[in-house]
Amino acid sequence: MEINYQQIKLNSDSSREQLTIALGNFSCFHLGHFELLKSVINVANSTNTIPSVLCFSSQISNKNIMTLKDKKTFLKKIGISQLIEIEFNDSFKKTSYIDFMLFLKETLNVNNVIVGEDYRFGYNRLGSTNDLKKMFNVNIIELKTANGVKISTSDIIQKIENGEIMSANKLLGFNYSITGIVQKGKQNGRKINFPTINISLNEYIIPKSGVYAAYLDYNGLKYLGMAYVGTHRTIDTLATPILELNVFNFNENLYEKTVTIELLERISDDFKFSNINELQIALEKYKSTILKKYSAN
């Protein structure tokens, strides 16, 4: 048996060797994972082990809520020291639950395991929490629900794709965020006093087209703005959707800089206006709506 993996050190913990590790799919982290991650940190601190998380490489590159870089940033911020990423290939899918436990024990030097109560693993999902207890110290975390339903990544993805960003953010426990390098666009926004920064959506779940209240995260500060997801239906139509942000009260040149855009709320559909003057009037209205609701936050 061979499992392809990489160990990503997020913090320096050279004085500790054994791992306390969270096991799960973790294609993203959401509200349902917070207690589990908190338990990893607490157990690791009490046993002088390295707080770690195991996740799998994404199979669908443009279906990410969080990229690997996003996961690293998120985990480092909350105090996780190591991320183990396993290549989810055909060979790994056939790995037995016993071989997987041996990999954890012998290759990764895992001592403590933290899992959700419904965790299953190995070929045909034959491994259970009872099997883990035979080889590791195991903490089992109760499932977190929203309105009586288990919080799931697939539900969050569906809400993002439907433009239900406020609902998605509640399940995530933070605002859906997209990070990328600012690209030079067609600069049509400048002609109507709504200059934008543009970033690609290539690696991310594409939200429903429309206008959103949003924040720009840059240099540790947040700036309120108005985001657009779509293909420029009124002028210079694009082949694929793009994310644009008009940042209020902000004049810095961000070309080629890496920024993060947080989506807060979808406030309008994506309309095709009959002329650029109608577009400008609509943008003024959207901006006013966002400022009234969010400028005091």
C-alpha positions in Angstrom: 0.0 0.0 0.0 1.3 3.5 -0.9 -0.5 6.7 0.1 0.7 9.9 -1.6 0.6 12.8 0.8 2.3 16.0 1.8 2.9 17.4 5.2 2.5 21.2 5.4 3.9 22.9 8.4 1.8 25.9 9.4 3.7 26.8 12.6 7.0 25.7 14.2 6.5 22.8 16.6 9.9 21.1 16.4 9.8 20.2 20.1 6.9 17.8 19.6 6.8 14.7 17.4 3.5 12.9 17.8 0.3 14.2 16.2 -3.2 14.9 17.4 -5.2 14.9 14.2 -8.6 15.7 13.0 -9.9 13.2 10.4 -12.6 14.1 7.9 -13.3 15.1 4.3 -12.6 18.8 4.9 -13.1 20.1 1.4 -13.7 23.3 3.3 -14.1 24.2 7.0 -17.5 25.3 8.3 -19.5 25.9 11.4 -19.9 22.2 11.9 -16.1 21.7 12.3 -15.4 24.4 14.8 -15.8 22.2 18.0 -13.8 19.5 16.3 -10.9 21.8 15.5 -11.1 23.3 19.0 -10.8 19.8 20.5 -7.7 19.1 18.3 -6.0 22.1 19.8 -7.0 21.4 23.4 -6.0 17.7 23.2 -2.7 18.5 21.5 -1.8 21.1 24.2 -2.7 18.7 27.0 -0.6 15.8 25.5 2.3 17.9 24.1 1.5 16.7 20.5 1.2 18.6 17.3 -2.3 19.9 16.5 -3.0 18.7 12.9 -5.7 18.2 10.3 -5.9 15.7 7.5 -7.7 16.6 4.3 -7.8 15.4 0.7 -6.7 17.0 -2.6 -9.6 18.5 -4.5 -10.9 16.4 -7.4 -12.8 19.3 -9.0 -10.5 22.4 -9.3 -13.3 24.9 -9.9 -15.6 23.6 -7.2 -13.8 25.0 -4.1 -15.2 26.9 -1.2 -11.7 27.0 0.1 -8.5 26.4 -1.9 -5.5 24.7 -0.3 -4.0 28.2 0.3 -7.2 29.3 2.0 -7.2 26.2 4.3 -3.6 26.9 5.3 -4.4 30.5 6.2 -7.6 29.5 8.1 -5.9 26.7 10.1 -2.8 28.7 10.9 -5.0 31.5 12.2 -6.8 29.3 14.7 -3.7 27.5 16.0 -3.4 24.3 13.9 0.3 23.6 13.3 0.2 21.0 10.5 -1.9 20.1 7.5 -1.6 16.7 5.9 -3.0 16.6 2.4 -3.6 13.1 0.8 -4.0 12.6 -2.9 -7.5 11.2 -3.4 -6.7 8.9 -6.3 -8.0 5.5 -7.3 -5.3 3.7 -5.3 -6.2 5.5 -2.1 -9.9 4.8 -2.6 -9.1 1.0 -2.4 -7.1 1.4 0.8 -8.5 -0.8 3.6 -9.4 0.8 6.9 -6.7 -1.3 8.6 -4.0 0.0 6.2 -5.2 3.5 6.7 -4.9 3.2 10.4 -1.4 1.8 10.0 -0.5 4.7 7.8 -1.6 7.1 10.5 0.3 5.3 13.2 3.5 4.3 11.5 4.0 7.0 8.9 2.4 10.1 10.5 3.1 9.1 14.1 -0.5 9.9 15.2 -1.3 9.5 18.9 -4.7 11.2 19.3 -7.6 11.2 16.8 -10.5 13.6 16.7 -13.5 12.7 14.6 -17.2 13.5 14.2 -19.7 10.9 15.4 -20.6 9.7 11.9 -17.0 9.3 10.7 -16.4 6.2 8.5 -13.2 5.4 6.5 -11.3 2.9 4.4 -12.5 0.9 1.4 -16.3 0.7 1.3 -16.3 2.8 4.4 -15.8 -0.3 6.6 -13.8 1.5 9.3 -15.6 3.0 12.3 -14.7 5.0 15.4 -14.6 1.7 17.3 -11.8 0.5 15.0 -9.9 3.7 15.6 -10.1 3.2 19.4 -8.1 -0.1 19.1 -5.0 1.9 18.0 -5.5 5.5 19.1 -6.8 7.8 21.8 -10.1 8.9 20.2 -12.3 12.0 20.9 -15.7 11.9 19.2 -17.5 15.2 18.6 -21.3 15.4 18.2 -22.6 16.6 14.9 -23.6 20.2 14.7 -26.9 21.0 13.0 -28.7 24.0 11.7 -32.5 23.8 12.1 -32.2 20.1 12.9 -30.2 19.3 9.7 -26.5 18.3 9.6 -24.4 21.2 8.2 -22.8 19.9 5.0 -20.5 21.3 2.4 -22.9 20.3 -0.4 -25.6 22.4 1.1 -23.3 25.4 1.4 -22.2 25.0 -2.2 -25.9 24.9 -3.3 -26.6 28.1 -1.4 -23.6 29.9 -2.9 -24.6 28.8 -6.5 -28.2 30.0 -5.7 -27.0 33.4 -4.5 -28.1 32.7 -1.0 -24.9 34.1 0.4 -26.2 35.2 3.8 -27.5 31.7 4.5 -24.2 30.2 3.2 -22.2 32.5 5.5 -24.3 31.4 8.5 -23.4 27.8 7.9 -19.8 28.6 7.2 -19.4 30.6 10.3 -17.6 33.3 8.3 -18.1 35.2 5.0 -17.6 33.3 1.8 -14.3 34.7 0.5 -12.5 34.6 -2.8 -8.8 35.3 -3.0 -6.9 36.2 -6.2 -4.5 38.5 -8.0 -6.0 41.7 -9.2 -6.2 41.7 -13.0 -6.5 44.5 -15.5 -10.0 44.6 -16.9 -11.7 46.5 -19.7 -11.9 49.6 -17.4 -15.5 50.4 -18.5 -16.3 51.1 -14.8 -14.0 54.1 -14.8 -16.1 55.7 -17.5 -19.1 55.9 -15.2 -17.3 56.6 -12.0 -17.4 53.0 -10.7 -13.8 51.7 -11.1 -13.4 48.1 -10.1 -10.8 45.6 -9.2 -11.1 42.3 -11.0 -10.2 38.8 -9.9 -10.7 35.4 -11.5 -13.2 32.8 -10.2 -11.3 29.9 -11.7 -10.7 27.9 -8.5 -13.9 28.8 -6.7 -17.6 28.0 -6.6 -19.2 30.6 -8.8 -21.9 32.5 -7.0 -25.2 33.3 -8.9 -24.7 36.3 -11.2 -25.7 39.6 -9.7 -24.7 42.4 -7.4 -23.4 41.8 -3.9 -22.5 43.8 -0.8 -18.9 42.9 -0.1 -15.7 43.7 1.7 -12.2 44.0 0.3 -9.6 42.5 2.7 -6.2 44.1 2.1 -3.3 44.6 4.3 -5.2 43.6 7.4 -8.0 46.1 6.8 -11.6 45.7 5.4 -13.2 48.2 3.0 -16.9 48.2 2.1 -17.8 47.9 -1.5 -20.1 46.6 -4.2 -19.3 43.4 -6.0 -20.5 42.1 -9.3 -20.5 38.5 -10.5 -21.3 37.9 -14.2 -20.3 38.4 -17.8 -21.0 42.1 -18.4 -24.4 41.7 -20.0 -24.8 45.4 -20.8 -21.3 46.1 -22.4 -18.4 44.1 -23.6 -19.8 40.7 -22.8 -17.3 38.2 -21.4 -17.0 34.5 -22.2 -16.8 33.5 -18.5 -18.0 35.1 -15.3 -15.7 37.4 -13.4 -15.7 38.9 -9.9 -15.4 42.7 -9.8 -15.5 45.0 -6.8 -16.1 48.7 -6.6 -14.5 49.7 -3.3 -16.0 52.7 -1.6 -13.6 55.5 -0.5 -10.5 53.6 -1.8 -8.1 54.9 -4.4 -5.0 52.6 -4.1 -3.7 50.9 -7.2 -4.0 47.1 -6.6 -3.0 45.7 -9.9 -1.0 42.4 -9.5 -1.7 42.5 -5.8 -3.3 39.5 -4.0 -6.5 40.5 -2.3 -9.5 38.8 -0.7 -13.2 39.7 -1.4 -15.8 38.7 1.2 -19.4 38.4 -0.1 -22.0 39.6 2.4 -25.4 39.6 0.6 -26.9 39.4 -2.9 -28.8 42.6 -3.5 -29.8 42.4 -7.2 -30.1 40.1 -10.2 -27.8 40.6 -13.2 -29.8 42.7 -15.6 -29.0 43.7 -19.2 -29.6 47.5 -19.3 -30.6 49.2 -22.6 -27.7 51.7 -22.3 -24.8 52.7 -20.1 -26.8 55.6 -18.4 -29.4 53.1 -17.1 -26.5 51.0 -15.7 -25.0 54.0 -13.9 -28.3 54.9 -12.3 -28.7 51.3 -11.1 -25.2 51.2 -9.7 -25.9 54.4 -7.7 -29.0 52.8 -6.3 -27.2 49.6 -5.3 -24.3 51.6 -3.7 -26.8 53.6 -1.7 -28.5 50.4 -0.5 -25.2 48.9 0.6 -24.0 52.0 2.4 -27.3 52.4 4.4 -27.1 48.8 5.6 -23.4 48.2 6.1 -21.5 51.5 6.5 -22.1 51.6 10.3 -20.9 48.0 10.8 
